[in-house]
């Protein structure tokens, strides 16, 4: 069954002036948020039609998870009536280990006065994963506040019709930014799409019909902070954690291929995570997350790839655990026991 990577190859696609943004378009632009805009924004061009040689394609896709697939996708987009003349602007990226923040956003102009803001999801930087975990005990994280500031400035300077999209953390911060916009600006947002984004923050009732959250059938990320199950389910062709990749989701005509519910494994994980957090107060969760991050950063790792490069890495990380102060070691032990209890309790409650 085709995926979002095949979508730009359809010959029947009309321009955005003729046909408004769809669920599939939102999924595509969420993926495009991972492109290497540090390179693209400095070039004398800003249209997909101009990505017309291998050098440009190679540089543009350098920061994506699936480089060959994104290159095929971009090549199809530059020939597409719908995507060729779409432009990009207002790239903003911030990464701070001190503030535990990893944020990026880009605005696409789909048609005159019509924009799609894509908030990038988590990359392979450890600080980004730490910020994700911080959502489990912080009322807001730096990337959410940065997204709101970005959106206020963008809409104020360029009024029009806006769509917001993002994958993983990008979907969460897109939803947060929309829900906290001042009303005159929020009224310009037509719809928000979150693709497997971990977020359980209640929305303003007047905003709910303009937010669509989609998760794959065996979702682990998108359900982790959403015990209320405020999402729609789509079918992925792969299993378990691999389903977090939107490129694995099956598509239909103008939407993804929807399913009635998530799998038992996904519901079990969702319930377990909720019970685990319920058994820890915010301070205990913060200490647990901080201890895990200290262990992973003990070898001066910056990215996920660096973790495996650490010499004798399992022995090293065990040593890092032993070098933690008594308070952090004890809290990790309590959190682990709480997790075991949540896993047992979820077996009874999951159906």
Order of alpha helices (4+ residues) and beta strands (2+ residues): alpha-alpha-alpha-alpha-alpha-beta-beta-beta-alpha-alpha-beta-alpha-alpha-beta-beta-beta-beta-alpha-alpha-alpha-alpha-alpha
